[in-house]
Amino acid sequence: MTYQEFYGSDYDQFKKVFNSVLNTIHSSSLACIQYTTSRIKSPQKCYEKDRR
């Protein structure tokens, strides 16, 4: 699933916030975590995993 598919009509707002966060990190003089990932599972996958 792409970001556009997940966020739908809120994708433009998501991109603005995402870019703002990245710009803040890059301009900071503090040592920061610069990259994170998260897997968003579908409700069906969560259900299947919970059933195991």
Secondary structure, DSSP 8 states (H G I E B T S, - for coil): --HHHHHGGGHHHHHHHHHHHHHHHHH-SS------------HHHHHHHHH-
